Amino acid sequence: MNSDGGRLEARFEWASQARCRGIDPEELFVRGAAQKQAARICRRCPVVLQCAAEALDTRTEYGVWGGMTERQRRALLNRHPEMRSWAGYFERQQNTTTAGHIG
């Protein structure tokens, strides 16, 4: 495997842990009010932040990703056009929260 393939595989390693991995994608790529129903799948997903970051970082337009509807992601991107890495941001937030609970 070339190095690009290895990096790509590592980038999506989190997806194997997603709660939606066995669900028909048609259930996640829905319109309107059905998006909120689809987002419920994400509530207890162990990789919800990685999924949200991937969708935000790549400006994914369609489907429910990381518990967010298309409209929610678009609003977040519009409010924070300066953000270059949502993955980095979520990781820093998670580390700050975790550090606050130590000792």
VENRA-V860213 format. One record per pair of residues at least 12 apart in sequence whose ideal C-beta (glycine too) atoms are under 6 Angstrom apart, sorted by the first residue. I is the first residue (numbers start at 1). J is the second residue. D is the distance in whole Angstrom. If there is no record, write none. Layout:
# VENRA-V860213
I/J/D
I/J/D
This chain:
# VENRA-V860213
14/47/4
14/50/4
17/46/5
17/47/5
18/45/6
18/47/5
19/41/6
19/45/4
20/41/5
28/63/5
28/64/5
29/62/6
29/63/4
35/64/5
35/69/4
38/64/4
39/64/5
39/67/5
42/67/3
48/66/5
48/67/5
49/90/4
51/65/5
51/66/4
52/66/2
52/68/6
53/86/4
53/87/4
53/90/5
56/86/4
57/86/5
57/87/6
